[in-house]
Amino acid sequence: MSSVKTRRDVLGTSALRPDGPAKVKGEFDFTSDLHADNMLWGATLRSPHPYARIVSIDASSALKIKGVEAVVTSEDVPGQLTYGLISSDQPVFAKDFVRYMGEPIAAVVADHPETCRRALDAIVVNFEVLTPLTNPEDSLNQSVPSIHPDGNVIRNQKIVSGDITATGPIVVEGDYVIGMQDQAFLGTESALAIPDADRKGVEVFVATQWLHEDQKQMAACLNLPEEKVRLTLGGVGGAFGAREDISLQVHTALLALHVGRPVKMQYGREESFFGHVHRHPARVWMRHHATAEGKIVKIEARFLFDGGAYASTSSAVLINGITHTQGPYKCANAIVDGYAVRTNNPPCGAMRGFGVVQACFAHEGQMDKIATAAGISPVEVRLLNAMETGDALITGQIVESVAPVARCIRETAALPMPDPLSPNAHELDLPGGSGLTAQPHNIVRGVGWGVSIKNIMYSEGFDDYSTARCTVIDGKVTVKFATSEVGQGFVVLAPQIARSVLGLDDVVCDTIDTNIGSAGSTSASRQTWMSGGAVDGACRMVRERIFEKVAAENGLNPLSLVIEDTDIVDSMGTFRIPVLQAVQGSVFSEEFEHHHRATEDLDDDGQGNCHVAFAFVAHRAVVDVDPELGLVKVVQVATAQDIGVALNPLSVTGQIEGGIAQGLGLAVMEEIIVQDGKVRNPSFTDYLLPTALDAPNVVASFVEEYEPQAPLGAKGVGEPPCISVTPAIVAAIRNAVGKDIPRCPVRPQDICL
Amino acid sequence: MSNNEFYSLTVNGVQHPVQDAWVGESLLYVLRERLGLPGAKGACEQGECGSCTVFVNGSAVCSCLVMAATVVDTEIATVEGLSSDGTLTDVQQAFIDEGAVQCGFCTPGLVMAVHHLLDQNAQPSEHEIKEALSGNICRCTGYGRIFEAVNTAISRRQENAR
């Protein structure tokens, strides 16, 4: 069936995932598949109100239900009562107030999920319902009472750059609205906690993006030393940012320690919508000043991110948004004001693209307006302004990364266009799909563009290092790291790195847990660079030890030795020995921490080298629209992405196609509807996700220019695919129907009314 | 939760007694939590995502929507039963080879859906493939590699049939 293996699975090949066979057979252990002897189930009582004072909690009836072992509330939290990624402002359990619909109030532990459900129903909470703060503009009003002790403004930051009086003959503005998107990973939140016999420690298997950050926050809330909270990555069914914050980690461990038995918690889909943060809904106003030819002279902008009830990563999302105001374009002058605010809406935080999605939707709308005013095409205006390596951002930071913006645009433009819609088109190819809702002769086609810049790694002085260990015993290589494998494929990349560096082919990944230093988060497109750098560094250290041994045994200079495929050779060409033979009977083990270069905070004028590196991408979308019904079919997305080098082309393609589907979702269908602070569509029936029938034909081109700053020459590829595809699709809809649609997702009424 | 219910289910050709089950338990719950067959995944509990796809008397169903006690006299097949000797089926191998697996949570359901499609229709058109898979949500891949996997499985079957 499978072809004879003729190549080594080294860097640059489309090596296949080691977890593939288990996953296709249904044998891969996702966290939700885990069991322990004597295990109980936990469940969470959540607030039905977006804002209320808790008057009383009475769990006595719940405790009488057969099978219920315990009910815990904030009274039972032994340590810190709050947690949070940047500021610790979110209660483990609400104590005095609930500040969003779905906020945890108590947790039960029982013998069966159904017993848990009945127990939750039996807990009586008396609320004094309060009027929620749901309009983020009101959060800026000093006279509106604070809904949280930390105040209603999470962060405000300005950027003032160059000549703020500069202007030009072209002035265009827009007021853009971006809806609240859900990460909608398939594997809902899940954890299994097994308490130590003395209840002074706990082992936790959890689906997360960052084991060590969970460990730190959990230990503080549980009042345990960090080493007593031992985390192992359970199989993760996708993440996309939603597993960066604590969800059920503290609750599960707390229940297990409370009853002295293993406890499993697993959210259902509805609870998952309340259990994790979402992409920030935002309002972004921009006014661009340009020359008559269409060159950007100055940008004015205002960002308002609705952070919801708790801070999560809102302050970092804000900085990402405002520092990407200009997009991948040259711009000297700017004045930007940005706010992330608190409301009684669902908390928002990390999602793929992290603030840049919102900025890009606005700046790309603006680029098309400049093009129209200057009488040039969307491609011409973007090429005219395209950023290059060495250009300064409006923060004053020089872009040192490879910046092939013009090449991304040109290569995208060169990709083939789809065939025109046939008058006899199959119904599944029409907007609206089956049921013959749309007729081919009513359909109008549009083409739109989006280009983006995305920072990779963490910013503003944060040292998000990664750690890896490489151990070679008798030629068998084990790489150890705490890098969360959430589906992206680090478990295939890490062995590829080891094979390339060491010339050995038998490589396995060790268990992913907290028995090694932090890897940082699987987010910000950073693990190929950071954990890839750590694995590369550890393997290189082992290689040095091997060279030293071989040199000593053969009277050679270790500095003269290199790996050539699977052999060690010396530079004179007189010595050659297979690596496998050279390491027989020996043990080598080395650990390496990879740190990126230091970054700095922004000053009051938003100036500073706050980001590490940047990646770029261009998207061209072709859509068919039924203007009367307001239905859209995304026909094709063409893209050329700046990736550095393709370490695993198949994985890169997977990230590109998957990111495009998520960006399509935000463009035309995905939105958490929140009315008066209440989520109206917390299910896959009502929150629409792209299906096989919605997926566009994707034509992709890799722009490969080795990134000298990156340890492997490769940039992260996870986020860029989903950023500029959304504005490209919306621009295509505008192009098709001739309407200025300033929001995403585009709803039927935005097109036809 | 014991209501002292007792029934048995035939899964992958093997009879499994189900004891002390609450009668409201879904087939998905019983397979996963009582019979030790966690291959079917729960992701939406509403029949929207297809992650829990199993066959009941040869029909592909969402096991989250089926009460276990209602399928006592049927032949149930799960992803664990696709291959009896532990080797991979042609569809499973194609999923691996074409990069159709990322996080893998949707994968067992999709593998079942593709097997069901190809059992009914050995040479489906592009539209037939898309329609057949439109009940299975994948959040990672954007479906491109999944379509490739289906096409690869089809062409390998054709080659083997020659």
Chai-1 contact restraints between the chains, C-beta under 6 A:
chainA,res_idxA,chainB,res_idxB,connection_type,confidence,min_distance_angstrom,max_distance_angstrom,comment,restraint_id
A,M1,B,Q93,contact,1.0,0.0,6.0,A-B,restraint_1
A,L16,B,I96,contact,1.0,0.0,6.0,A-B,restraint_2
A,G20,B,I96,contact,1.0,0.0,6.0,A-B,restraint_3
A,G20,B,V101,contact,1.0,0.0,6.0,A-B,restraint_4
A,K23,B,V101,contact,1.0,0.0,6.0,A-B,restraint_5
A,K23,B,G104,contact,1.0,0.0,6.0,A-B,restraint_6
A,K23,B,T107,contact,1.0,0.0,6.0,A-B,restraint_7
A,V24,B,Q92,contact,1.0,0.0,6.0,A-B,restraint_8
A,V24,B,F95,contact,1.0,0.0,6.0,A-B,restraint_9
A,V24,B,T107,contact,1.0,0.0,6.0,A-B,restraint_10
A,V24,B,V111,contact,1.0,0.0,6.0,A-B,restraint_11
A,G26,B,G39,contact,1.0,0.0,6.0,A-B,restraint_12
A,G26,B,V79,contact,1.0,0.0,6.0,A-B,restraint_13
A,G26,B,E80,contact,1.0,0.0,6.0,A-B,restraint_14
A,G26,B,P108,contact,1.0,0.0,6.0,A-B,restraint_15
A,F28,B,G104,contact,1.0,0.0,6.0,A-B,restraint_16
A,D33,B,P38,contact,1.0,0.0,6.0,A-B,restraint_17
A,H112,B,M1,contact,1.0,0.0,6.0,A-B,restraint_18
A,E114,B,M1,contact,1.0,0.0,6.0,A-B,restraint_19
A,E114,B,W22,contact,1.0,0.0,6.0,A-B,restraint_20
A,T115,B,M1,contact,1.0,0.0,6.0,A-B,restraint_21
A,A184,B,R139,contact,1.0,0.0,6.0,A-B,restraint_22
A,F185,B,R139,contact,1.0,0.0,6.0,A-B,restraint_23
A,L186,B,A43,contact,1.0,0.0,6.0,A-B,restraint_24
A,L186,B,F105,contact,1.0,0.0,6.0,A-B,restraint_25
A,L186,B,C106,contact,1.0,0.0,6.0,A-B,restraint_26
A,L186,B,R139,contact,1.0,0.0,6.0,A-B,restraint_27
A,G187,B,F105,contact,1.0,0.0,6.0,A-B,restraint_28
A,G237,B,C103,contact,1.0,0.0,6.0,A-B,restraint_29
A,G237,B,F105,contact,1.0,0.0,6.0,A-B,restraint_30
A,G238,B,C103,contact,1.0,0.0,6.0,A-B,restraint_31
A,G238,B,R139,contact,1.0,0.0,6.0,A-B,restraint_32
A,G238,B,C140,contact,1.0,0.0,6.0,A-B,restraint_33
A,G268,B,E45,contact,1.0,0.0,6.0,A-B,restraint_34
A,R269,B,C44,contact,1.0,0.0,6.0,A-B,restraint_35
A,R269,B,E45,contact,1.0,0.0,6.0,A-B,restraint_36
A,H426,B,H127,contact,1.0,0.0,6.0,A-B,restraint_37
A,L428,B,H127,contact,1.0,0.0,6.0,A-B,restraint_38
A,G487,B,Q102,contact,1.0,0.0,6.0,A-B,restraint_39
A,G487,B,C103,contact,1.0,0.0,6.0,A-B,restraint_40
A,G487,B,C140,contact,1.0,0.0,6.0,A-B,restraint_41
A,L650,B,G99,contact,1.0,0.0,6.0,A-B,restraint_42
A,G654,B,G99,contact,1.0,0.0,6.0,A-B,restraint_43
A,G654,B,Q102,contact,1.0,0.0,6.0,A-B,restraint_44
A,G654,B,T141,contact,1.0,0.0,6.0,A-B,restraint_45
A,G654,B,R145,contact,1.0,0.0,6.0,A-B,restraint_46
A,E657,B,G142,contact,1.0,0.0,6.0,A-B,restraint_47
A,E657,B,G144,contact,1.0,0.0,6.0,A-B,restraint_48
A,G658,B,C140,contact,1.0,0.0,6.0,A-B,restraint_49
A,G658,B,T141,contact,1.0,0.0,6.0,A-B,restraint_50
A,G658,B,G142,contact,1.0,0.0,6.0,A-B,restraint_51
A,I660,B,G142,contact,1.0,0.0,6.0,A-B,restraint_52
A,A661,B,G142,contact,1.0,0.0,6.0,A-B,restraint_53
A,S683,B,Q46,contact,1.0,0.0,6.0,A-B,restraint_54
A,F684,B,C44,contact,1.0,0.0,6.0,A-B,restraint_55
A,F684,B,Q46,contact,1.0,0.0,6.0,A-B,restraint_56
A,F684,B,E48,contact,1.0,0.0,6.0,A-B,restraint_57
A,F684,B,C49,contact,1.0,0.0,6.0,A-B,restraint_58
A,T685,B,Q46,contact,1.0,0.0,6.0,A-B,restraint_59
A,T685,B,E48,contact,1.0,0.0,6.0,A-B,restraint_60
A,L689,B,I137,contact,1.0,0.0,6.0,A-B,restraint_61
A,T691,B,S134,contact,1.0,0.0,6.0,A-B,restraint_62
A,A692,B,K130,contact,1.0,0.0,6.0,A-B,restraint_63
A,A692,B,L133,contact,1.0,0.0,6.0,A-B,restraint_64
A,A692,B,S134,contact,1.0,0.0,6.0,A-B,restraint_65
A,A692,B,Y143,contact,1.0,0.0,6.0,A-B,restraint_66
A,L693,B,K130,contact,1.0,0.0,6.0,A-B,restraint_67
A,L693,B,S134,contact,1.0,0.0,6.0,A-B,restraint_68
A,A695,B,G142,contact,1.0,0.0,6.0,A-B,restraint_69
A,A695,B,Y143,contact,1.0,0.0,6.0,A-B,restraint_70
A,V698,B,G144,contact,1.0,0.0,6.0,A-B,restraint_71
